């Protein structure tokens, strides 16, 4: 009889869409530096939207790469909207030091940014993640498709490919994510 020493976890994930803000490198006194950003997530009725602000630590190399590519657009005060998945939500209390709320207690929602599913800059789709193959996928793992090869190894995109626009969201599913991601 074998005993399992693997730990199991219960994951709580938050999915949504929101505006990317305040991308920064955080250098704590103790520990390693990390990439962080704020997300103003949309909540409520579409004609009466409210925002929930998350202060996030960007986790995972793909999410870090995508957020870093958005730094210039955010700094230029363009509207950068992302589809996201957060994990490990927790709260942090603090005391306001400035403004009309100086001296009052505040609460910040903190989480880890785990995944970016799409990015729009000023309403134009610039990145869309490709769906991950499932275990029930019938593809032969030995066969490498063009979409499985990194963009740097594939060469230039065909001349007929057009940049993805917001009105072409339906067609965006047909465009490989690497081709869209390279456009910004």
DORO-638523 format. One record per residue: residue number from 0; x, y, z of N, C-alpha, C in turn; residue in one letter. Coordinates in pm, 1 decimal, decimal comma. Example, Ala and Ser with C-alpha at 12.3 -4.5 7.8 and 13.67 -1.06 7.14 Angstrom:
BEGIN
+-----+----------+----------+----------+----------+----------+----------+----------+----------+----------+------+
: pos :   n.east :  n.north :     n.up :  ca.east : ca.north :    ca.up :   c.east :  c.north :     c.up : code :
+-----+----------+----------+----------+----------+----------+----------+----------+----------+----------+------+
:   0 :   1319,0 :   -569,0 :    780,0 :   1230,0 :   -450,0 :    780,0 :   1320,0 :   -330,0 :    780,0 :    A :
:   1 :   1285,0 :   -225,0 :    708,0 :   1367,0 :   -106,0 :    714,0 :   1290,0 :      3,0 :    787,0 :    S :
+-----+----------+----------+----------+----------+----------+----------+----------+----------+----------+------+
This chain:
BEGIN
+-----+----------+----------+----------+----------+----------+----------+----------+----------+----------+------+
: pos :   n.east :  n.north :     n.up :  ca.east : ca.north :    ca.up :   c.east :  c.north :     c.up : code :
+-----+----------+----------+----------+----------+----------+----------+----------+----------+----------+------+
:   0 :     84,5 :   -118,7 :      0,0 :      0,0 :      0,0 :      0,0 :     88,4 :    124,2 :      0,0 :    X :
:   1 :     57,6 :    216,3 :    -87,8 :    135,5 :    339,3 :    -95,2 :     57,7 :    451,8 :    -27,7 :    X :
:   2 :    130,7 :    533,5 :     42,0 :     67,9 :    649,3 :    104,8 :    104,8 :    771,8 :     24,2 :    X :
:   3 :     10,4 :    855,7 :      4,3 :     32,0 :    976,0 :    -74,7 :     74,5 :   1089,7 :     17,4 :    X :
:   4 :    185,5 :   1152,0 :    -19,2 :    232,2 :   1266,8 :     58,5 :    199,3 :   1397,4 :    -11,5 :    X :
:   5 :    127,3 :   1388,3 :   -123,5 :     89,7 :   1509,0 :   -196,3 :    -15,9 :   1585,6 :   -118,7 :    X :
:   6 :     -0,7 :   1716,2 :   -117,6 :    -99,7 :   1801,5 :    -52,6 :   -207,5 :   1836,4 :   -153,2 :    X :
:   7 :   -328,5 :   1848,3 :   -106,2 :   -436,5 :   1891,5 :   -195,1 :   -486,1 :   2027,3 :   -147,0 :    X :
:   8 :   -536,5 :   2104,6 :   -239,5 :   -579,2 :   2240,9 :   -211,3 :   -719,7 :   2264,6 :   -264,6 :    X :
:   9 :   -785,7 :   2359,5 :   -206,9 :   -912,3 :   2408,1 :   -257,9 :   -885,2 :   2546,5 :   -314,8 :    X :
:  10 :   -903,4 :   2560,5 :   -444,0 :   -873,4 :   2686,6 :   -510,8 :   -996,9 :   2774,9 :   -516,6 :    X :
:  11 :   -978,3 :   2900,4 :   -490,2 :  -1081,6 :   3001,9 :   -507,2 :  -1028,8 :   3099,9 :   -610,4 :    X :
:  12 :  -1091,6 :   3101,5 :   -726,3 :  -1047,8 :   3189,1 :   -834,3 :  -1154,2 :   3293,2 :   -862,9 :    X :
:  13 :  -1108,7 :   3410,1 :   -903,5 :  -1195,6 :   3519,6 :   -943,6 :  -1168,3 :   3545,5 :  -1090,4 :    X :
:  14 :  -1272,5 :   3541,3 :  -1172,9 :  -1255,5 :   3574,5 :  -1314,0 :  -1336,7 :   3699,2 :  -1344,4 :    X :
:  15 :  -1286,0 :   3777,9 :  -1434,6 :  -1358,0 :   3899,8 :  -1470,1 :  -1284,9 :   3977,3 :  -1576,2 :    X :
:  16 :  -1327,5 :   4101,9 :  -1592,0 :  -1260,5 :   4193,0 :  -1682,7 :  -1248,2 :   4327,5 :  -1613,1 :    X :
:  17 :  -1143,2 :   4396,8 :  -1646,7 :  -1119,9 :   4524,7 :  -1582,1 :  -1006,4 :   4600,3 :  -1647,0 :    X :
:  18 :   -984,2 :   4719,2 :  -1594,4 :   -880,7 :   4807,6 :  -1648,2 :   -750,8 :   4789,5 :  -1571,4 :    X :
:  19 :   -641,3 :   4780,4 :  -1645,7 :   -508,4 :   4763,2 :  -1588,8 :   -452,0 :   4900,8 :  -1553,4 :    X :
:  20 :   -398,7 :   4913,5 :  -1431,9 :   -342,2 :   5040,0 :  -1384,0 :   -215,7 :   5013,2 :  -1302,4 :    X :
:  21 :   -138,1 :   5115,8 :  -1280,9 :    -25,8 :   5117,2 :  -1187,7 :     63,3 :   4993,5 :  -1196,1 :    X :
:  22 :    117,3 :   4966,3 :  -1312,7 :    210,8 :   4854,3 :  -1327,5 :    343,9 :   4899,4 :  -1269,1 :    X :
:  23 :    400,2 :   4815,6 :  -1180,5 :    522,7 :   4857,3 :  -1112,3 :    601,7 :   4735,9 :  -1065,1 :    X :
:  24 :    730,3 :   4756,8 :  -1046,1 :    818,4 :   4657,2 :   -987,9 :    828,1 :   4689,9 :   -838,6 :    X :
:  25 :    793,5 :   4594,5 :   -753,2 :    795,9 :   4614,5 :   -608,2 :    922,3 :   4549,0 :   -553,5 :    X :
:  26 :    998,1 :   4626,7 :   -475,9 :   1121,4 :   4575,5 :   -416,2 :   1108,1 :   4581,2 :   -264,9 :    X :
:  27 :   1059,8 :   4471,4 :   -203,9 :   1041,6 :   4471,5 :    -58,6 :   1176,1 :   4469,4 :     14,4 :    X :
:  28 :   1173,9 :   4510,1 :    141,6 :   1296,1 :   4508,4 :    221,3 :   1347,8 :   4365,8 :    237,3 :    X :
:  29 :   1255,2 :   4272,2 :    254,3 :   1292,0 :   4130,8 :    265,7 :   1227,5 :   4056,8 :    149,0 :    X :
:  30 :   1301,0 :   3967,9 :     88,4 :   1246,3 :   3889,5 :    -22,0 :   1284,8 :   3946,1 :   -157,3 :    X :
:  31 :   1239,3 :   3876,5 :   -259,4 :   1271,6 :   3912,8 :   -397,2 :   1174,5 :   4015,9 :   -452,6 :    X :
:  32 :   1221,4 :   4093,1 :   -549,3 :   1136,4 :   4190,4 :   -618,2 :   1031,9 :   4115,2 :   -700,3 :    X :
:  33 :    916,1 :   4180,3 :   -723,2 :    810,4 :   4118,1 :   -803,2 :    733,0 :   4224,2 :   -878,5 :    X :
:  34 :    664,2 :   4180,6 :   -983,3 :    581,4 :   4267,7 :  -1066,3 :    442,7 :   4276,7 :  -1004,0 :    X :
:  35 :    389,3 :   4397,7 :   -997,3 :    255,9 :   4419,2 :   -940,7 :    177,8 :   4514,1 :  -1030,9 :    X :
:  36 :     45,6 :   4508,6 :  -1018,8 :    -41,0 :   4600,1 :  -1091,7 :   -174,7 :   4609,1 :  -1021,0 :    X :
:  37 :   -249,7 :   4711,6 :  -1052,0 :   -386,0 :   4726,5 :  -1001,5 :   -481,6 :   4692,3 :  -1114,6 :    X :
:  38 :   -593,7 :   4632,5 :  -1078,1 :   -699,1 :   4604,7 :  -1174,7 :   -827,5 :   4663,9 :  -1119,8 :    X :
:  39 :   -890,1 :   4751,8 :  -1197,8 :  -1021,5 :   4806,8 :  -1163,2 :  -1123,3 :   4718,7 :  -1235,4 :    X :
:  40 :  -1174,4 :   4618,2 :  -1164,2 :  -1263,9 :   4518,7 :  -1223,8 :  -1405,6 :   4572,8 :  -1233,4 :    X :
:  41 :  -1470,0 :   4545,3 :  -1345,4 :  -1608,2 :   4588,3 :  -1366,1 :  -1701,8 :   4495,4 :  -1289,8 :    X :
:  42 :  -1805,2 :   4556,3 :  -1229,4 :  -1899,9 :   4481,1 :  -1148,7 :  -2037,2 :   4545,8 :  -1161,2 :    X :
:  43 :  -2142,2 :   4464,5 :  -1161,0 :  -2278,1 :   4516,9 :  -1161,1 :  -2340,0 :   4522,1 :  -1299,2 :    X :
:  44 :  -2450,1 :   4596,2 :  -1308,7 :  -2523,1 :   4610,5 :  -1434,2 :  -2437,0 :   4680,9 :  -1538,5 :    X :
:  45 :  -2452,7 :   4640,5 :  -1664,7 :  -2370,7 :   4699,9 :  -1770,2 :  -2401,6 :   4847,3 :  -1792,3 :    X :
:  46 :  -2523,3 :   4891,5 :  -1756,2 :  -2555,3 :   5033,6 :  -1772,6 :  -2535,8 :   5112,7 :  -1643,1 :    X :
:  47 :  -2489,0 :   5047,3 :  -1536,8 :  -2460,2 :   5113,5 :  -1409,4 :  -2341,6 :   5042,7 :  -1343,8 :    X :
:  48 :  -2226,2 :   5048,4 :  -1410,5 :  -2108,0 :   4973,8 :  -1368,5 :  -2046,9 :   5034,6 :  -1242,3 :    X :
:  49 :  -2002,3 :   4945,8 :  -1153,6 :  -1919,3 :   4988,4 :  -1041,4 :  -1786,0 :   4914,9 :  -1055,4 :    X :
:  50 :  -1685,9 :   4960,5 :   -984,9 :  -1552,4 :   4904,4 :   -997,5 :  -1505,7 :   4849,8 :   -863,8 :    X :
:  51 :  -1439,0 :   4735,3 :   -867,9 :  -1375,3 :   4676,0 :   -752,0 :  -1226,4 :   4675,6 :   -781,5 :    X :
:  52 :  -1149,8 :   4738,1 :   -694,0 :  -1006,8 :   4751,7 :   -717,2 :   -931,0 :   4636,9 :   -650,1 :    X :
:  53 :   -846,5 :   4570,5 :   -728,7 :   -759,6 :   4464,4 :   -678,1 :   -615,2 :   4508,3 :   -695,1 :    X :
:  54 :   -536,9 :   4495,2 :   -590,0 :   -393,1 :   4518,2 :   -596,0 :   -332,1 :   4380,1 :   -613,2 :    X :
:  55 :   -270,0 :   4354,1 :   -728,2 :   -227,2 :   4218,2 :   -758,8 :    -77,0 :   4203,9 :   -772,9 :    X :
:  56 :    -31,9 :   4086,4 :   -736,8 :    104,6 :   4042,3 :   -763,4 :     93,6 :   3954,3 :   -887,2 :    X :
:  57 :    169,9 :   3985,9 :   -991,1 :    159,5 :   3912,3 :  -1116,9 :    241,1 :   3783,3 :  -1103,1 :    X :
:  58 :    172,2 :   3669,0 :  -1114,6 :    236,0 :   3537,8 :  -1099,2 :    238,0 :   3465,6 :  -1233,4 :    X :
:  59 :    340,1 :   3389,7 :  -1255,1 :    350,5 :   3313,9 :  -1379,1 :    422,4 :   3392,3 :  -1486,5 :    X :
:  60 :    506,9 :   3324,1 :  -1560,9 :    589,9 :   3392,5 :  -1660,5 :    507,4 :   3450,9 :  -1775,2 :    X :
:  61 :    402,0 :   3381,3 :  -1819,3 :    320,2 :   3432,2 :  -1930,7 :    245,9 :   3559,4 :  -1889,4 :    X :
:  62 :    185,7 :   3559,1 :  -1770,2 :    114,7 :   3678,0 :  -1721,8 :    212,0 :   3794,6 :  -1704,2 :    X :
:  63 :    331,1 :   3767,6 :  -1652,0 :    431,0 :   3873,2 :  -1635,2 :    471,3 :   3931,4 :  -1770,0 :    X :
:  64 :    493,8 :   3845,4 :  -1866,5 :    531,8 :   3890,5 :  -2000,6 :    423,7 :   3981,7 :  -2059,5 :    X :
:  65 :    298,2 :   3939,6 :  -2048,7 :    188,0 :   4017,7 :  -2106,0 :    169,5 :   4151,0 :  -2034,4 :    X :
:  66 :    177,8 :   4152,0 :  -1902,7 :    161,4 :   4277,0 :  -1827,4 :    276,6 :   4372,3 :  -1857,6 :    X :
:  67 :    397,8 :   4320,1 :  -1866,1 :    512,8 :   4406,5 :  -1900,6 :    494,0 :   4472,0 :  -2037,1 :    X :
:  68 :    432,7 :   4399,4 :  -2131,9 :    410,1 :   4456,0 :  -2264,6 :    306,0 :   4567,1 :  -2262,5 :    X :
:  69 :    229,9 :   4578,3 :  -2154,0 :    126,9 :   4681,7 :  -2142,8 :    177,0 :   4807,7 :  -2072,8 :    X :
:  70 :    298,1 :   4807,2 :  -2022,4 :    349,8 :   4920,6 :  -1944,2 :    341,7 :   5051,0 :  -2022,7 :    X :
:  71 :    388,8 :   5052,0 :  -2147,0 :    388,4 :   5175,8 :  -2224,8 :    247,2 :   5227,2 :  -2247,5 :    X :
:  72 :    153,6 :   5139,0 :  -2276,3 :     15,0 :   5182,0 :  -2299,8 :    -46,4 :   5239,6 :  -2172,8 :    X :
:  73 :    -20,7 :   5176,8 :  -2058,6 :    -74,3 :   5227,6 :  -1931,3 :    -10,1 :   5361,9 :  -1897,8 :    X :
:  74 :    122,6 :   5372,6 :  -1916,4 :    192,4 :   5498,9 :  -1889,5 :    143,8 :   5610,8 :  -1981,4 :    X :
:  75 :    101,9 :   5575,3 :  -2103,3 :     49,9 :   5673,9 :  -2198,4 :    -97,9 :   5704,0 :  -2171,7 :    X :
:  76 :   -151,5 :   5649,5 :  -2063,1 :   -290,3 :   5669,0 :  -2020,2 :   -391,6 :   5620,3 :  -2122,9 :    X :
:  77 :   -353,6 :   5514,3 :  -2195,7 :   -449,3 :   5448,1 :  -2283,4 :   -534,7 :   5355,9 :  -2197,4 :    X :
:  78 :   -653,9 :   5324,1 :  -2245,0 :   -742,3 :   5234,3 :  -2170,8 :   -702,9 :   5090,8 :  -2203,8 :    X :
:  79 :   -641,1 :   5024,8 :  -2107,2 :   -597,8 :   4887,1 :  -2124,7 :   -691,7 :   4798,8 :  -2043,3 :    X :
:  80 :   -774,1 :   4721,5 :  -2113,8 :   -870,4 :   4632,9 :  -2049,1 :   -823,3 :   4489,3 :  -2067,8 :    X :
:  81 :   -836,3 :   4408,3 :  -1961,6 :   -794,1 :   4268,9 :  -1970,2 :   -903,2 :   4176,5 :  -1917,0 :    X :
:  82 :   -903,8 :   4055,8 :  -1968,9 :   -978,6 :   3946,5 :  -1909,9 :   -880,0 :   3876,2 :  -1817,6 :    X :
:  83 :   -919,6 :   3842,8 :  -1696,2 :   -822,5 :   3793,0 :  -1599,4 :   -879,0 :   3681,9 :  -1512,2 :    X :
:  84 :   -784,3 :   3611,9 :  -1447,0 :   -818,2 :   3517,5 :  -1341,7 :   -724,9 :   3546,0 :  -1224,5 :    X :
:  85 :   -783,5 :   3569,0 :  -1106,9 :   -708,7 :   3596,0 :   -984,5 :   -721,2 :   3477,5 :   -889,8 :    X :
:  86 :   -624,8 :   3463,8 :   -801,1 :   -629,1 :   3360,9 :   -698,7 :   -571,3 :   3414,3 :   -568,9 :    X :
:  87 :   -589,9 :   3338,5 :   -461,8 :   -533,8 :   3371,9 :   -329,9 :   -575,1 :   3510,6 :   -281,6 :    X :
:  88 :   -702,8 :   3539,2 :   -285,2 :   -754,5 :   3668,2 :   -240,6 :   -734,7 :   3685,1 :    -90,0 :    X :
:  89 :   -689,8 :   3804,2 :    -48,5 :   -679,1 :   3837,8 :     92,6 :   -694,0 :   3987,8 :    109,2 :    X :
:  90 :   -718,1 :   4030,9 :    230,3 :   -735,6 :   4174,3 :    256,3 :   -617,8 :   4227,7 :    335,4 :    X :
:  91 :   -592,9 :   4355,4 :    319,4 :   -486,9 :   4423,6 :    392,5 :   -544,5 :   4555,7 :    441,8 :    X :
:  92 :   -532,8 :   4579,8 :    570,8 :   -581,4 :   4707,0 :    625,4 :   -465,8 :   4806,1 :    630,2 :    X :
:  93 :   -500,8 :   4932,7 :    614,9 :   -400,8 :   5038,4 :    616,8 :   -465,7 :   5165,7 :    669,7 :    X :
:  94 :   -385,0 :   5266,1 :    696,6 :   -433,0 :   5396,2 :    741,0 :   -398,2 :   5499,8 :    635,2 :    X :
:  95 :   -500,4 :   5575,5 :    590,8 :   -475,9 :   5681,1 :    492,9 :   -383,8 :   5785,3 :    555,6 :    X :
:  96 :   -283,1 :   5829,8 :    478,6 :   -189,4 :   5929,8 :    530,5 :   -210,4 :   6066,9 :    468,1 :    X :
:  97 :   -287,0 :   6074,1 :    358,1 :   -308,4 :   6200,9 :    289,6 :   -455,2 :   6217,2 :    254,9 :    X :
:  98 :   -489,6 :   6338,2 :    215,5 :   -623,7 :   6366,3 :    164,7 :   -726,6 :   6383,6 :    274,4 :    X :
:  99 :   -852,8 :   6391,5 :    231,5 :   -959,2 :   6416,6 :    327,8 :   -987,4 :   6296,3 :    416,7 :    X :
: 100 :   -935,3 :   6177,8 :    381,4 :   -955,1 :   6058,8 :    465,8 :   -832,2 :   6029,4 :    552,1 :    X :
: 101 :   -738,9 :   6123,5 :    563,2 :   -616,6 :   6102,0 :    640,8 :   -652,6 :   6060,3 :    783,2 :    X :
: 102 :   -584,2 :   5954,6 :    829,0 :   -607,7 :   5902,9 :    963,7 :   -713,5 :   5792,9 :    969,6 :    X :
: 103 :   -794,9 :   5777,0 :    865,4 :   -898,9 :   5674,0 :    864,9 :   -841,1 :   5540,0 :    820,0 :    X :
: 104 :   -905,2 :   5432,0 :    864,5 :   -867,4 :   5297,7 :    823,2 :   -922,6 :   5269,1 :    683,5 :    X :
: 105 :   -847,6 :   5195,0 :    603,9 :   -891,1 :   5151,6 :    471,4 :   -861,1 :   5004,2 :    453,8 :    X :
: 106 :   -924,5 :   4942,1 :    356,1 :   -902,7 :   4800,9 :    327,0 :   -866,2 :   4787,2 :    180,1 :    X :
: 107 :   -764,9 :   4709,1 :    152,8 :   -721,8 :   4683,2 :     16,2 :   -742,0 :   4534,9 :    -13,2 :    X :
: 108 :   -800,5 :   4503,9 :   -130,5 :   -814,2 :   4365,1 :   -174,1 :   -689,0 :   4328,4 :   -252,3 :    X :
: 109 :   -622,9 :   4224,3 :   -208,6 :   -499,3 :   4180,3 :   -272,8 :   -519,7 :   4039,7 :   -326,6 :    X :
: 110 :   -450,8 :   4009,5 :   -436,4 :   -461,4 :   3876,9 :   -497,4 :   -340,7 :   3854,7 :   -587,4 :    X :
: 111 :   -331,5 :   3732,8 :   -638,5 :   -229,8 :   3701,5 :   -738,5 :   -297,5 :   3697,4 :   -875,2 :    X :
: 112 :   -240,1 :   3768,6 :   -971,7 :   -288,0 :   3763,3 :  -1110,0 :   -227,5 :   3638,1 :  -1172,3 :    X :
: 113 :   -313,8 :   3539,7 :  -1199,6 :   -268,3 :   3409,8 :  -1247,1 :   -268,9 :   3396,4 :  -1398,2 :    X :
: 114 :   -367,4 :   3459,6 :  -1463,2 :   -387,4 :   3434,8 :  -1605,4 :   -450,4 :   3556,1 :  -1671,3 :    X :
: 115 :   -403,5 :   3590,1 :  -1790,7 :   -461,2 :   3695,7 :  -1872,4 :   -518,2 :   3628,5 :  -1996,7 :    X :
: 116 :   -651,1 :   3637,0 :  -2014,8 :   -714,7 :   3567,6 :  -2127,5 :   -719,5 :   3653,8 :  -2253,5 :    X :
: 117 :   -725,7 :   3784,0 :  -2238,9 :   -724,2 :   3874,5 :  -2354,0 :   -687,2 :   4014,4 :  -2307,6 :    X :
: 118 :   -642,9 :   4096,8 :  -2404,5 :   -605,5 :   4235,7 :  -2376,3 :   -660,2 :   4323,0 :  -2487,9 :    X :
: 119 :   -723,1 :   4433,8 :  -2449,8 :   -765,3 :   4535,9 :  -2545,4 :   -700,6 :   4667,5 :  -2505,3 :    X :
: 120 :   -647,1 :   4737,8 :  -2603,6 :   -589,4 :   4870,2 :  -2581,3 :   -674,3 :   4968,8 :  -2660,2 :    X :
: 121 :   -735,7 :   5062,1 :  -2589,6 :   -827,1 :   5159,0 :  -2650,1 :   -932,6 :   5090,6 :  -2736,7 :    X :
: 122 :   -986,5 :   4979,5 :  -2688,5 :  -1094,1 :   4909,0 :  -2756,7 :  -1050,5 :   4814,4 :  -2867,0 :    X :
: 123 :   -920,6 :   4805,7 :  -2894,3 :   -870,0 :   4719,0 :  -3001,7 :   -807,6 :   4593,8 :  -2939,9 :    X :
: 124 :   -856,6 :   4476,8 :  -2979,3 :   -804,3 :   4350,2 :  -2929,0 :   -661,7 :   4331,6 :  -2977,4 :    X :
: 125 :   -566,7 :   4320,5 :  -2883,0 :   -426,6 :   4303,3 :  -2919,9 :   -372,3 :   4167,7 :  -2877,1 :    X :
: 126 :   -445,9 :   4095,3 :  -2793,0 :   -402,1 :   3962,3 :  -2749,7 :   -523,1 :   3879,8 :  -2710,1 :    X :
: 127 :   -520,1 :   3753,2 :  -2748,7 :   -621,9 :   3657,3 :  -2705,8 :   -552,1 :   3525,3 :  -2684,3 :    X :
: 128 :   -566,7 :   3467,7 :  -2565,1 :   -502,1 :   3340,6 :  -2532,4 :   -567,0 :   3228,0 :  -2610,8 :    X :
: 129 :   -483,5 :   3135,9 :  -2653,8 :   -535,7 :   3017,0 :  -2720,5 :   -588,9 :   2922,6 :  -2614,5 :    X :
: 130 :   -699,4 :   2854,0 :  -2643,7 :   -749,6 :   2755,9 :  -2547,7 :   -648,8 :   2642,1 :  -2531,2 :    X :
: 131 :   -635,3 :   2594,5 :  -2408,0 :   -544,5 :   2484,3 :  -2378,9 :   -609,5 :   2353,9 :  -2423,7 :    X :
: 132 :   -531,5 :   2261,9 :  -2480,7 :   -589,9 :   2133,3 :  -2516,7 :   -630,8 :   2058,0 :  -2389,8 :    X :
: 133 :   -741,1 :   1986,4 :  -2399,0 :   -789,3 :   1910,8 :  -2283,2 :   -736,8 :   1768,3 :  -2290,0 :    X :
: 134 :   -755,2 :   1694,8 :  -2182,0 :   -710,2 :   1555,9 :  -2178,2 :   -785,3 :   1470,7 :  -2279,2 :    X :
: 135 :   -904,9 :   1511,0 :  -2317,4 :   -983,1 :   1434,1 :  -2412,8 :   -948,5 :   1471,3 :  -2556,0 :    X :
: 136 :   -849,3 :   1559,5 :  -2572,7 :   -806,8 :   1599,3 :  -2706,3 :   -748,9 :   1477,9 :  -2779,0 :    X :
: 137 :   -791,5 :   1454,0 :  -2902,2 :   -751,1 :   1336,4 :  -2978,1 :   -619,7 :   1354,8 :  -3051,2 :    X :
: 138 :   -557,4 :   1471,0 :  -3040,5 :   -434,9 :   1495,4 :  -3116,0 :   -323,1 :   1404,1 :  -3068,4 :    X :
: 139 :   -238,5 :   1363,9 :  -3163,1 :   -120,3 :   1285,2 :  -3131,0 :    -17,3 :   1380,0 :  -3069,4 :    X :
: 140 :     31,3 :   1350,8 :  -2947,5 :    125,9 :   1442,3 :  -2883,5 :    256,6 :   1455,6 :  -2959,6 :    X :
: 141 :    289,1 :   1359,9 :  -3047,8 :    412,2 :   1368,3 :  -3125,0 :    400,0 :   1464,6 :  -3242,2 :    X :
: 142 :    278,1 :   1496,5 :  -3282,8 :    256,3 :   1585,0 :  -3397,0 :    258,4 :   1729,0 :  -3347,9 :    X :
: 143 :    344,5 :   1811,4 :  -3404,6 :    354,3 :   1951,2 :  -3366,4 :    279,9 :   2035,8 :  -3468,6 :    X :
: 144 :    182,0 :   2107,3 :  -3423,2 :    108,4 :   2197,2 :  -3511,2 :    180,0 :   2330,2 :  -3517,7 :    X :
: 145 :    150,2 :   2409,4 :  -3619,8 :    212,1 :   2541,4 :  -3633,7 :    184,7 :   2627,0 :  -3512,5 :    X :
: 146 :     66,2 :   2613,9 :  -3452,5 :     33,0 :   2697,6 :  -3336,6 :    107,5 :   2653,8 :  -3211,9 :    X :
: 147 :    167,5 :   2531,1 :  -3212,6 :    243,2 :   2484,1 :  -3097,3 :    388,0 :   2528,9 :  -3101,1 :    X :
: 148 :    435,1 :   2578,5 :  -3214,2 :    572,5 :   2622,5 :  -3229,2 :    579,5 :   2769,2 :  -3189,6 :    X :
: 149 :    679,2 :   2808,5 :  -3108,1 :    691,0 :   2949,9 :  -3070,6 :    697,7 :   3039,7 :  -3193,1 :    X :
: 150 :    644,6 :   3159,7 :  -3180,2 :    636,2 :   3254,2 :  -3292,2 :    772,2 :   3281,2 :  -3354,1 :    X :
: 151 :    876,8 :   3286,5 :  -3274,1 :   1008,9 :   3316,9 :  -3324,9 :   1056,9 :   3209,5 :  -3422,8 :    X :
: 152 :   1007,9 :   3084,7 :  -3408,9 :   1049,8 :   2977,3 :  -3495,4 :    960,2 :   2963,3 :  -3618,4 :    X :
: 153 :    846,9 :   3027,4 :  -3620,3 :    751,9 :   3009,4 :  -3728,9 :    777,0 :   3099,3 :  -3848,0 :    X :
: 154 :    846,6 :   3206,9 :  -3829,8 :    865,7 :   3301,0 :  -3938,7 :    751,5 :   3400,4 :  -3942,4 :    X :
: 155 :    749,3 :   3487,1 :  -4044,2 :    647,0 :   3591,0 :  -4050,0 :    509,0 :   3533,5 :  -4076,9 :    X :
: 156 :    408,6 :   3607,4 :  -4032,9 :    270,2 :   3567,8 :  -4056,1 :    237,4 :   3584,4 :  -4203,9 :    X :
: 157 :    140,1 :   3509,2 :  -4255,1 :    101,7 :   3523,8 :  -4394,8 :     59,9 :   3666,6 :  -4426,6 :    X :
: 158 :     81,3 :   3707,0 :  -4550,3 :     52,1 :   3844,2 :  -4591,3 :    -95,8 :   3877,5 :  -4578,6 :    X :
: 159 :   -182,8 :   3778,5 :  -4581,1 :   -326,3 :   3805,3 :  -4576,2 :   -378,0 :   3830,3 :  -4435,7 :    X :
: 160 :   -294,8 :   3811,6 :  -4332,9 :   -346,2 :   3831,2 :  -4196,9 :   -364,2 :   3979,4 :  -4168,4 :    X :
: 161 :   -474,5 :   4011,1 :  -4106,6 :   -509,6 :   4148,3 :  -4072,9 :   -501,0 :   4166,4 :  -3922,6 :    X :
: 162 :   -469,6 :   4287,8 :  -3873,2 :   -474,2 :   4310,5 :  -3729,6 :   -617,0 :   4288,8 :  -3679,7 :    X :
: 163 :   -627,0 :   4236,2 :  -3561,2 :   -758,8 :   4208,2 :  -3503,6 :   -815,2 :   4337,0 :  -3447,4 :    X :
: 164 :   -941,1 :   4365,1 :  -3478,6 :  -1007,1 :   4482,4 :  -3424,6 :  -1123,0 :   4439,2 :  -3339,4 :    X :
: 165 :  -1179,6 :   4532,2 :  -3265,3 :  -1289,6 :   4498,7 :  -3176,1 :  -1408,2 :   4442,8 :  -3252,9 :    X :
: 166 :  -1433,9 :   4491,2 :  -3372,8 :  -1547,4 :   4443,1 :  -3450,4 :  -1522,9 :   4303,3 :  -3503,5 :    X :
: 167 :  -1398,5 :   4256,6 :  -3500,3 :  -1367,3 :   4124,0 :  -3551,4 :  -1346,4 :   4023,6 :  -3438,8 :    X :
: 168 :  -1406,8 :   4046,5 :  -3321,7 :  -1388,8 :   3956,4 :  -3208,6 :  -1427,9 :   3813,5 :  -3241,9 :    X :
: 169 :  -1527,5 :   3793,5 :  -3325,2 :  -1569,1 :   3659,2 :  -3362,3 :  -1457,0 :   3591,1 :  -3439,5 :    X :
: 170 :  -1388,3 :   3664,5 :  -3527,8 :  -1279,6 :   3609,0 :  -3605,5 :  -1153,1 :   3590,4 :  -3524,2 :    X :
: 171 :  -1142,2 :   3655,7 :  -3408,9 :  -1021,4 :   3648,2 :  -3327,7 :   -994,8 :   3506,1 :  -3281,8 :    X :
: 172 :  -1098,0 :   3425,3 :  -3265,7 :  -1079,0 :   3287,5 :  -3223,3 :  -1003,2 :   3208,3 :  -3328,9 :    X :
: 173 :  -1010,2 :   3250,2 :  -3456,3 :   -942,1 :   3180,6 :  -3564,0 :   -796,9 :   3223,3 :  -3578,6 :    X :
: 174 :   -756,6 :   3330,7 :  -3514,0 :   -621,4 :   3382,2 :  -3525,0 :   -538,9 :   3326,6 :  -3410,0 :    X :
: 175 :   -422,2 :   3265,7 :  -3438,2 :   -339,5 :   3215,3 :  -3329,7 :   -298,9 :   3328,6 :  -3234,9 :    X :
: 176 :   -292,7 :   3297,8 :  -3105,9 :   -261,4 :   3399,5 :  -3005,3 :   -125,7 :   3462,8 :  -3030,5 :    X :
: 177 :    -27,2 :   3384,5 :  -3079,5 :    105,4 :   3442,3 :  -3101,4 :    100,4 :   3550,6 :  -3207,4 :    X :
: 178 :     14,5 :   3534,1 :  -3308,1 :      6,3 :   3634,4 :  -3414,3 :    -56,5 :   3762,5 :  -3362,6 :    X :
: 179 :   -156,7 :   3751,6 :  -3276,9 :   -220,5 :   3868,7 :  -3219,9 :   -126,9 :   3936,1 :  -3121,2 :    X :
: 180 :    -59,6 :   3856,1 :  -3037,2 :     27,5 :   3911,3 :  -2933,6 :    144,5 :   3987,4 :  -2994,0 :    X :
: 181 :    195,1 :   3943,8 :  -3108,7 :    307,1 :   4011,7 :  -3170,5 :    269,1 :   4146,7 :  -3228,6 :    X :
: 182 :    137,4 :   4176,8 :  -3236,8 :     94,6 :   4299,5 :  -3301,1 :    100,4 :   4421,6 :  -3209,8 :    X :
: 183 :    130,8 :   4402,5 :  -3083,2 :    141,5 :   4520,6 :  -2996,8 :    271,0 :   4527,4 :  -2924,0 :    X :
+-----+----------+----------+----------+----------+----------+----------+----------+----------+----------+------+
